[in-house]
Amino acid sequence: MTVGHKMQETIAQAQVVAANLKLFALDTKDQQAKQMFNQLSQSMDNCVNTLQSRLTYIQEQEPQYREQ
């Protein structure tokens, strides 16, 4: 498994976590919990964006990690 493939898997998993947190926020009536889940989902979205930027950089710098 290449670094590029591991990064893609990690990004996908982080997107699932972000989506689950958004669902938790929608499912709760507790306003504090809702706010917490929304903040956590935003943090995960930021992580996804950071990881995606890193993957793009890796793919540009290292041709062997490009999608085939």
HTML snippet that shows the backbone in 3Dmol.js (N, CA, C, O; Angstrom):
<script src="https://3Dmol.org/build/3Dmol-min.js"></script>
<div id="view" style="width:600px;height:400px;position:relative"></div>
<script>
const pdb = `
ATOM      1  N   MET A   1       0.855  -1.182   0.000  1.00  0.00           N
ATOM      2  CA  MET A   1       0.000   0.000   0.000  1.00  0.00           C
ATOM      3  C   MET A   1       0.897   1.239   0.000  1.00  0.00           C
ATOM      4  O   MET A   1       1.798   1.370   0.828  1.00  0.00           O
ATOM      5  N   THR A   2       0.637   2.126  -0.926  1.00  0.00           N
ATOM      6  CA  THR A   2       1.463   3.325  -1.043  1.00  0.00           C
ATOM      7  C   THR A   2       1.026   4.402  -0.057  1.00  0.00           C
ATOM      8  O   THR A   2      -0.064   4.347   0.512  1.00  0.00           O
ATOM      9  N   VAL A   3       1.890   5.364   0.126  1.00  0.00           N
ATOM     10  CA  VAL A   3       1.559   6.498   0.988  1.00  0.00           C
ATOM     11  C   VAL A   3       0.324   7.214   0.443  1.00  0.00           C
ATOM     12  O   VAL A   3      -0.559   7.603   1.208  1.00  0.00           O
ATOM     13  N   GLY A   4       0.264   7.387  -0.870  1.00  0.00           N
ATOM     14  CA  GLY A   4      -0.892   8.049  -1.485  1.00  0.00           C
ATOM     15  C   GLY A   4      -2.186   7.317  -1.190  1.00  0.00           C
ATOM     16  O   GLY A   4      -3.203   7.939  -0.883  1.00  0.00           O
ATOM     17  N   HIS A   5      -2.148   5.993  -1.284  1.00  0.00           N
ATOM     18  CA  HIS A   5      -3.347   5.199  -1.012  1.00  0.00           C
ATOM     19  C   HIS A   5      -3.751   5.304   0.463  1.00  0.00           C
ATOM     20  O   HIS A   5      -4.936   5.411   0.778  1.00  0.00           O
ATOM     21  N   LYS A   6      -2.772   5.274   1.356  1.00  0.00           N
ATOM     22  CA  LYS A   6      -3.060   5.414   2.794  1.00  0.00           C
ATOM     23  C   LYS A   6      -3.668   6.783   3.091  1.00  0.00           C
ATOM     24  O   LYS A   6      -4.587   6.907   3.901  1.00  0.00           O
ATOM     25  N   MET A   7      -3.139   7.805   2.422  1.00  0.00           N
ATOM     26  CA  MET A   7      -3.683   9.161   2.614  1.00  0.00           C
ATOM     27  C   MET A   7      -5.139   9.222   2.142  1.00  0.00           C
ATOM     28  O   MET A   7      -5.986   9.814   2.811  1.00  0.00           O
ATOM     29  N   GLN A   8      -5.422   8.618   1.004  1.00  0.00           N
ATOM     30  CA  GLN A   8      -6.796   8.613   0.489  1.00  0.00           C
ATOM     31  C   GLN A   8      -7.733   7.908   1.459  1.00  0.00           C
ATOM     32  O   GLN A   8      -8.846   8.377   1.698  1.00  0.00           O
ATOM     33  N   GLU A   9      -7.294   6.789   2.016  1.00  0.00           N
ATOM     34  CA  GLU A   9      -8.113   6.075   3.001  1.00  0.00           C
ATOM     35  C   GLU A   9      -8.346   6.919   4.253  1.00  0.00           C
ATOM     36  O   GLU A   9      -9.453   6.960   4.791  1.00  0.00           O
ATOM     37  N   THR A  10      -7.302   7.581   4.701  1.00  0.00           N
ATOM     38  CA  THR A  10      -7.406   8.427   5.890  1.00  0.00           C
ATOM     39  C   THR A  10      -8.379   9.577   5.652  1.00  0.00           C
ATOM     40  O   THR A  10      -9.180   9.908   6.526  1.00  0.00           O
ATOM     41  N   ILE A  11      -8.311  10.182   4.477  1.00  0.00           N
ATOM     42  CA  ILE A  11      -9.227  11.267   4.124  1.00  0.00           C
ATOM     43  C   ILE A  11     -10.663  10.762   4.127  1.00  0.00           C
ATOM     44  O   ILE A  11     -11.554  11.422   4.662  1.00  0.00           O
ATOM     45  N   ALA A  12     -10.887   9.604   3.536  1.00  0.00           N
ATOM     46  CA  ALA A  12     -12.239   9.037   3.498  1.00  0.00           C
ATOM     47  C   ALA A  12     -12.764   8.763   4.905  1.00  0.00           C
ATOM     48  O   ALA A  12     -13.927   9.034   5.202  1.00  0.00           O
ATOM     49  N   GLN A  13     -11.910   8.229   5.761  1.00  0.00           N
ATOM     50  CA  GLN A  13     -12.320   7.954   7.138  1.00  0.00           C
ATOM     51  C   GLN A  13     -12.625   9.243   7.895  1.00  0.00           C
ATOM     52  O   GLN A  13     -13.580   9.299   8.669  1.00  0.00           O
ATOM     53  N   ALA A  14     -11.823  10.267   7.675  1.00  0.00           N
ATOM     54  CA  ALA A  14     -12.057  11.557   8.332  1.00  0.00           C
ATOM     55  C   ALA A  14     -13.371  12.174   7.857  1.00  0.00           C
ATOM     56  O   ALA A  14     -14.076  12.815   8.636  1.00  0.00           O
ATOM     57  N   GLN A  15     -13.698  11.982   6.584  1.00  0.00           N
ATOM     58  CA  GLN A  15     -14.970  12.486   6.053  1.00  0.00           C
ATOM     59  C   GLN A  15     -16.149  11.762   6.701  1.00  0.00           C
ATOM     60  O   GLN A  15     -17.186  12.372   6.964  1.00  0.00           O
ATOM     61  N   VAL A  16     -15.993  10.473   6.957  1.00  0.00           N
ATOM     62  CA  VAL A  16     -17.054   9.709   7.636  1.00  0.00           C
ATOM     63  C   VAL A  16     -17.245  10.228   9.055  1.00  0.00           C
ATOM     64  O   VAL A  16     -18.377  10.389   9.511  1.00  0.00           O
ATOM     65  N   VAL A  17     -16.147  10.489   9.752  1.00  0.00           N
ATOM     66  CA  VAL A  17     -16.236  11.021  11.116  1.00  0.00           C
ATOM     67  C   VAL A  17     -16.957  12.373  11.104  1.00  0.00           C
ATOM     68  O   VAL A  17     -17.842  12.613  11.926  1.00  0.00           O
ATOM     69  N   ALA A  18     -16.580  13.252  10.176  1.00  0.00           N
ATOM     70  CA  ALA A  18     -17.225  14.567  10.082  1.00  0.00           C
ATOM     71  C   ALA A  18     -18.718  14.420   9.824  1.00  0.00           C
ATOM     72  O   ALA A  18     -19.528  15.121  10.430  1.00  0.00           O
ATOM     73  N   ALA A  19     -19.081  13.517   8.932  1.00  0.00           N
ATOM     74  CA  ALA A  19     -20.499  13.302   8.620  1.00  0.00           C
ATOM     75  C   ALA A  19     -21.253  12.767   9.839  1.00  0.00           C
ATOM     76  O   ALA A  19     -22.376  13.191  10.110  1.00  0.00           O
ATOM     77  N   ASN A  20     -20.642  11.846  10.564  1.00  0.00           N
ATOM     78  CA  ASN A  20     -21.286  11.301  11.770  1.00  0.00           C
ATOM     79  C   ASN A  20     -21.496  12.388  12.814  1.00  0.00           C
ATOM     80  O   ASN A  20     -22.543  12.438  13.459  1.00  0.00           O
ATOM     81  N   LEU A  21     -20.515  13.249  12.982  1.00  0.00           N
ATOM     82  CA  LEU A  21     -20.657  14.340  13.954  1.00  0.00           C
ATOM     83  C   LEU A  21     -21.797  15.278  13.556  1.00  0.00           C
ATOM     84  O   LEU A  21     -22.535  15.756  14.417  1.00  0.00           O
ATOM     85  N   LYS A  22     -21.941  15.541  12.264  1.00  0.00           N
ATOM     86  CA  LYS A  22     -23.042  16.385  11.790  1.00  0.00           C
ATOM     87  C   LYS A  22     -24.391  15.720  12.069  1.00  0.00           C
ATOM     88  O   LYS A  22     -25.362  16.387  12.426  1.00  0.00           O
ATOM     89  N   LEU A  23     -24.436  14.406  11.902  1.00  0.00           N
ATOM     90  CA  LEU A  23     -25.676  13.679  12.199  1.00  0.00           C
ATOM     91  C   LEU A  23     -25.988  13.724  13.693  1.00  0.00           C
ATOM     92  O   LEU A  23     -27.144  13.890  14.082  1.00  0.00           O
ATOM     93  N   PHE A  24     -24.968  13.577  14.524  1.00  0.00           N
ATOM     94  CA  PHE A  24     -25.177  13.675  15.968  1.00  0.00           C
ATOM     95  C   PHE A  24     -25.753  15.040  16.328  1.00  0.00           C
ATOM     96  O   PHE A  24     -26.653  15.140  17.163  1.00  0.00           O
ATOM     97  N   ALA A  25     -25.235  16.084  15.700  1.00  0.00           N
ATOM     98  CA  ALA A  25     -25.730  17.440  15.974  1.00  0.00           C
ATOM     99  C   ALA A  25     -27.197  17.568  15.587  1.00  0.00           C
ATOM    100  O   ALA A  25     -27.973  18.220  16.285  1.00  0.00           O
ATOM    101  N   LEU A  26     -27.573  16.950  14.482  1.00  0.00           N
ATOM    102  CA  LEU A  26     -28.974  17.015  14.050  1.00  0.00           C
ATOM    103  C   LEU A  26     -29.892  16.191  14.944  1.00  0.00           C
ATOM    104  O   LEU A  26     -31.060  16.531  15.131  1.00  0.00           O
ATOM    105  N   ASP A  27     -29.358  15.109  15.493  1.00  0.00           N
ATOM    106  CA  ASP A  27     -30.184  14.182  16.270  1.00  0.00           C
ATOM    107  C   ASP A  27     -30.418  14.606  17.717  1.00  0.00           C
ATOM    108  O   ASP A  27     -31.340  14.112  18.366  1.00  0.00           O
ATOM    109  N   THR A  28     -29.593  15.513  18.225  1.00  0.00           N
ATOM    110  CA  THR A  28     -29.738  15.878  19.638  1.00  0.00           C
ATOM    111  C   THR A  28     -30.570  17.146  19.813  1.00  0.00           C
ATOM    112  O   THR A  28     -30.578  18.031  18.958  1.00  0.00           O
ATOM    113  N   LYS A  29     -31.260  17.204  20.929  1.00  0.00           N
ATOM    114  CA  LYS A  29     -32.028  18.402  21.266  1.00  0.00           C
ATOM    115  C   LYS A  29     -31.274  19.268  22.278  1.00  0.00           C
ATOM    116  O   LYS A  29     -31.638  20.418  22.521  1.00  0.00           O
ATOM    117  N   ASP A  30     -30.234  18.704  22.853  1.00  0.00           N
ATOM    118  CA  ASP A  30     -29.401  19.423  23.823  1.00  0.00           C
ATOM    119  C   ASP A  30     -28.555  20.446  23.066  1.00  0.00           C
ATOM    120  O   ASP A  30     -27.718  20.075  22.243  1.00  0.00           O
ATOM    121  N   GLN A  31     -28.770  21.711  23.337  1.00  0.00           N
ATOM    122  CA  GLN A  31     -28.101  22.774  22.586  1.00  0.00           C
ATOM    123  C   GLN A  31     -26.591  22.777  22.797  1.00  0.00           C
ATOM    124  O   GLN A  31     -25.835  23.074  21.872  1.00  0.00           O
ATOM    125  N   GLN A  32     -26.154  22.450  23.999  1.00  0.00           N
ATOM    126  CA  GLN A  32     -24.709  22.390  24.248  1.00  0.00           C
ATOM    127  C   GLN A  32     -24.078  21.261  23.446  1.00  0.00           C
ATOM    128  O   GLN A  32     -23.021  21.433  22.837  1.00  0.00           O
ATOM    129  N   ALA A  33     -24.724  20.121  23.450  1.00  0.00           N
ATOM    130  CA  ALA A  33     -24.210  18.979  22.685  1.00  0.00           C
ATOM    131  C   ALA A  33     -24.228  19.288  21.190  1.00  0.00           C
ATOM    132  O   ALA A  33     -23.287  18.958  20.468  1.00  0.00           O
ATOM    133  N   LYS A  34     -25.311  19.926  20.732  1.00  0.00           N
ATOM    134  CA  LYS A  34     -25.422  20.299  19.321  1.00  0.00           C
ATOM    135  C   LYS A  34     -24.260  21.211  18.912  1.00  0.00           C
ATOM    136  O   LYS A  34     -23.642  21.018  17.864  1.00  0.00           O
ATOM    137  N   GLN A  35     -23.978  22.200  19.753  1.00  0.00           N
ATOM    138  CA  GLN A  35     -22.882  23.128  19.469  1.00  0.00           C
ATOM    139  C   GLN A  35     -21.538  22.389  19.463  1.00  0.00           C
ATOM    140  O   GLN A  35     -20.694  22.629  18.600  1.00  0.00           O
ATOM    141  N   MET A  36     -21.353  21.501  20.422  1.00  0.00           N
ATOM    142  CA  MET A  36     -20.114  20.738  20.496  1.00  0.00           C
ATOM    143  C   MET A  36     -19.926  19.885  19.242  1.00  0.00           C
ATOM    144  O   MET A  36     -18.846  19.879  18.650  1.00  0.00           O
ATOM    145  N   PHE A  37     -20.979  19.163  18.835  1.00  0.00           N
ATOM    146  CA  PHE A  37     -20.880  18.315  17.642  1.00  0.00           C
ATOM    147  C   PHE A  37     -20.612  19.144  16.389  1.00  0.00           C
ATOM    148  O   PHE A  37     -19.848  18.729  15.517  1.00  0.00           O
ATOM    149  N   ASN A  38     -21.235  20.304  16.303  1.00  0.00           N
ATOM    150  CA  ASN A  38     -20.996  21.172  15.148  1.00  0.00           C
ATOM    151  C   ASN A  38     -19.559  21.675  15.118  1.00  0.00           C
ATOM    152  O   ASN A  38     -18.940  21.731  14.056  1.00  0.00           O
ATOM    153  N   GLN A  39     -19.026  22.042  16.283  1.00  0.00           N
ATOM    154  CA  GLN A  39     -17.633  22.501  16.344  1.00  0.00           C
ATOM    155  C   GLN A  39     -16.668  21.370  15.985  1.00  0.00           C
ATOM    156  O   GLN A  39     -15.692  21.576  15.264  1.00  0.00           O
ATOM    157  N   LEU A  40     -16.954  20.188  16.494  1.00  0.00           N
ATOM    158  CA  LEU A  40     -16.101  19.040  16.180  1.00  0.00           C
ATOM    159  C   LEU A  40     -16.159  18.691  14.693  1.00  0.00           C
ATOM    160  O   LEU A  40     -15.146  18.329  14.096  1.00  0.00           O
ATOM    161  N   SER A  41     -17.343  18.802  14.100  1.00  0.00           N
ATOM    162  CA  SER A  41     -17.457  18.498  12.661  1.00  0.00           C
ATOM    163  C   SER A  41     -16.689  19.523  11.838  1.00  0.00           C
ATOM    164  O   SER A  41     -16.091  19.176  10.819  1.00  0.00           O
ATOM    165  N   GLN A  42     -16.700  20.785  12.270  1.00  0.00           N
ATOM    166  CA  GLN A  42     -15.908  21.805  11.574  1.00  0.00           C
ATOM    167  C   GLN A  42     -14.423  21.507  11.687  1.00  0.00           C
ATOM    168  O   GLN A  42     -13.674  21.672  10.725  1.00  0.00           O
ATOM    169  N   SER A  43     -14.003  21.071  12.855  1.00  0.00           N
ATOM    170  CA  SER A  43     -12.597  20.705  13.044  1.00  0.00           C
ATOM    171  C   SER A  43     -12.210  19.546  12.124  1.00  0.00           C
ATOM    172  O   SER A  43     -11.133  19.548  11.528  1.00  0.00           O
ATOM    173  N   MET A  44     -13.093  18.569  12.017  1.00  0.00           N
ATOM    174  CA  MET A  44     -12.817  17.436  11.131  1.00  0.00           C
ATOM    175  C   MET A  44     -12.792  17.879   9.679  1.00  0.00           C
ATOM    176  O   MET A  44     -11.970  17.393   8.902  1.00  0.00           O
ATOM    177  N   ASP A  45     -13.677  18.796   9.298  1.00  0.00           N
ATOM    178  CA  ASP A  45     -13.656  19.322   7.929  1.00  0.00           C
ATOM    179  C   ASP A  45     -12.318  20.010   7.655  1.00  0.00           C
ATOM    180  O   ASP A  45     -11.760  19.880   6.565  1.00  0.00           O
ATOM    181  N   ASN A  46     -11.810  20.736   8.641  1.00  0.00           N
ATOM    182  CA  ASN A  46     -10.499  21.377   8.494  1.00  0.00           C
ATOM    183  C   ASN A  46      -9.396  20.334   8.342  1.00  0.00           C
ATOM    184  O   ASN A  46      -8.480  20.503   7.537  1.00  0.00           O
ATOM    185  N   CYS A  47      -9.488  19.266   9.113  1.00  0.00           N
ATOM    186  CA  CYS A  47      -8.515  18.171   8.984  1.00  0.00           C
ATOM    187  C   CYS A  47      -8.566  17.563   7.590  1.00  0.00           C
ATOM    188  O   CYS A  47      -7.527  17.314   6.980  1.00  0.00           O
ATOM    189  N   VAL A  48      -9.764  17.327   7.090  1.00  0.00           N
ATOM    190  CA  VAL A  48      -9.928  16.769   5.747  1.00  0.00           C
ATOM    191  C   VAL A  48      -9.281  17.688   4.712  1.00  0.00           C
ATOM    192  O   VAL A  48      -8.570  17.219   3.823  1.00  0.00           O
ATOM    193  N   ASN A  49      -9.522  18.986   4.826  1.00  0.00           N
ATOM    194  CA  ASN A  49      -8.937  19.936   3.880  1.00  0.00           C
ATOM    195  C   ASN A  49      -7.412  19.934   3.956  1.00  0.00           C
ATOM    196  O   ASN A  49      -6.735  19.997   2.930  1.00  0.00           O
ATOM    197  N   THR A  50      -6.878  19.862   5.167  1.00  0.00           N
ATOM    198  CA  THR A  50      -5.434  19.826   5.347  1.00  0.00           C
ATOM    199  C   THR A  50      -4.844  18.554   4.748  1.00  0.00           C
ATOM    200  O   THR A  50      -3.831  18.597   4.050  1.00  0.00           O
ATOM    201  N   LEU A  51      -5.479  17.433   5.024  1.00  0.00           N
ATOM    202  CA  LEU A  51      -5.004  16.161   4.469  1.00  0.00           C
ATOM    203  C   LEU A  51      -5.100  16.142   2.948  1.00  0.00           C
ATOM    204  O   LEU A  51      -4.212  15.624   2.270  1.00  0.00           O
ATOM    205  N   GLN A  52      -6.185  16.711   2.414  1.00  0.00           N
ATOM    206  CA  GLN A  52      -6.354  16.758   0.964  1.00  0.00           C
ATOM    207  C   GLN A  52      -5.259  17.618   0.324  1.00  0.00           C
ATOM    208  O   GLN A  52      -4.734  17.275  -0.735  1.00  0.00           O
ATOM    209  N   SER A  53      -4.924  18.724   0.965  1.00  0.00           N
ATOM    210  CA  SER A  53      -3.838  19.578   0.461  1.00  0.00           C
ATOM    211  C   SER A  53      -2.517  18.822   0.475  1.00  0.00           C
ATOM    212  O   SER A  53      -1.725  18.911  -0.463  1.00  0.00           O
ATOM    213  N   ARG A  54      -2.296  18.086   1.541  1.00  0.00           N
ATOM    214  CA  ARG A  54      -1.058  17.297   1.639  1.00  0.00           C
ATOM    215  C   ARG A  54      -1.010  16.218   0.556  1.00  0.00           C
ATOM    216  O   ARG A  54       0.035  15.994  -0.056  1.00  0.00           O
ATOM    217  N   LEU A  55      -2.136  15.554   0.324  1.00  0.00           N
ATOM    218  CA  LEU A  55      -2.189  14.528  -0.715  1.00  0.00           C
ATOM    219  C   LEU A  55      -1.899  15.134  -2.081  1.00  0.00           C
ATOM    220  O   LEU A  55      -1.157  14.556  -2.875  1.00  0.00           O
ATOM    221  N   THR A  56      -2.470  16.277  -2.352  1.00  0.00           N
ATOM    222  CA  THR A  56      -2.223  16.962  -3.627  1.00  0.00           C
ATOM    223  C   THR A  56      -0.740  17.287  -3.767  1.00  0.00           C
ATOM    224  O   THR A  56      -0.151  17.083  -4.828  1.00  0.00           O
ATOM    225  N   TYR A  57      -0.143  17.791  -2.699  1.00  0.00           N
ATOM    226  CA  TYR A  57       1.284  18.107  -2.711  1.00  0.00           C
ATOM    227  C   TYR A  57       2.115  16.848  -2.981  1.00  0.00           C
ATOM    228  O   TYR A  57       3.026  16.861  -3.808  1.00  0.00           O
ATOM    229  N   ILE A  58       1.793  15.776  -2.283  1.00  0.00           N
ATOM    230  CA  ILE A  58       2.523  14.515  -2.464  1.00  0.00           C
ATOM    231  C   ILE A  58       2.416  14.056  -3.917  1.00  0.00           C
ATOM    232  O   ILE A  58       3.409  13.649  -4.520  1.00  0.00           O
ATOM    233  N   GLN A  59       1.213  14.122  -4.472  1.00  0.00           N
ATOM    234  CA  GLN A  59       1.008  13.665  -5.838  1.00  0.00           C
ATOM    235  C   GLN A  59       1.755  14.534  -6.842  1.00  0.00           C
ATOM    236  O   GLN A  59       2.209  14.036  -7.873  1.00  0.00           O
ATOM    237  N   GLU A  60       1.886  15.821  -6.555  1.00  0.00           N
ATOM    238  CA  GLU A  60       2.627  16.708  -7.444  1.00  0.00           C
ATOM    239  C   GLU A  60       4.130  16.472  -7.350  1.00  0.00           C
ATOM    240  O   GLU A  60       4.836  16.525  -8.358  1.00  0.00           O
ATOM    241  N   GLN A  61       4.620  16.210  -6.136  1.00  0.00           N
ATOM    242  CA  GLN A  61       6.053  16.055  -5.914  1.00  0.00           C
ATOM    243  C   GLN A  61       6.567  14.649  -6.216  1.00  0.00           C
ATOM    244  O   GLN A  61       7.709  14.467  -6.637  1.00  0.00           O
ATOM    245  N   GLU A  62       5.713  13.670  -5.994  1.00  0.00           N
ATOM    246  CA  GLU A  62       6.124  12.272  -6.135  1.00  0.00           C
ATOM    247  C   GLU A  62       5.191  11.570  -7.123  1.00  0.00           C
ATOM    248  O   GLU A  62       4.109  11.126  -6.741  1.00  0.00           O
ATOM    249  N   PRO A  63       5.597  11.469  -8.376  1.00  0.00           N
ATOM    250  CA  PRO A  63       4.733  10.895  -9.415  1.00  0.00           C
ATOM    251  C   PRO A  63       4.232   9.471  -9.099  1.00  0.00           C
ATOM    252  O   PRO A  63       3.156   9.076  -9.547  1.00  0.00           O
ATOM    253  N   GLN A  64       5.015   8.712  -8.329  1.00  0.00           N
ATOM    254  CA  GLN A  64       4.586   7.338  -8.038  1.00  0.00           C
ATOM    255  C   GLN A  64       3.343   7.285  -7.150  1.00  0.00           C
ATOM    256  O   GLN A  64       2.697   6.241  -7.058  1.00  0.00           O
ATOM    257  N   TYR A  65       2.998   8.402  -6.495  1.00  0.00           N
ATOM    258  CA  TYR A  65       1.828   8.423  -5.625  1.00  0.00           C
ATOM    259  C   TYR A  65       0.581   8.952  -6.334  1.00  0.00           C
ATOM    260  O   TYR A  65      -0.484   9.032  -5.722  1.00  0.00           O
ATOM    261  N   ARG A  66       0.693   9.305  -7.585  1.00  0.00           N
ATOM    262  CA  ARG A  66      -0.466   9.793  -8.321  1.00  0.00           C
ATOM    263  C   ARG A  66      -1.467   8.661  -8.517  1.00  0.00           C
ATOM    264  O   ARG A  66      -1.101   7.489  -8.598  1.00  0.00           O
ATOM    265  N   GLU A  67      -2.735   9.040  -8.591  1.00  0.00           N
ATOM    266  CA  GLU A  67      -3.772   8.042  -8.866  1.00  0.00           C
ATOM    267  C   GLU A  67      -3.544   7.461 -10.249  1.00  0.00           C
ATOM    268  O   GLU A  67      -3.158   8.167 -11.180  1.00  0.00           O
ATOM    269  N   GLN A  68      -3.785   6.184 -10.368  1.00  0.00           N
ATOM    270  CA  GLN A  68      -3.589   5.535 -11.651  1.00  0.00           C
ATOM    271  C   GLN A  68      -4.885   5.040 -12.207  1.00  0.00           C
ATOM    272  O   GLN A  68      -4.910   4.461 -13.293  1.00  0.00           O
TER     273      GLN A  68
END
`;
const viewer = $3Dmol.createViewer("view");
viewer.addModel(pdb, "pdb");
viewer.setStyle({}, {cartoon: {color: "spectrum"}});
viewer.zoomTo();
viewer.render();
</script>
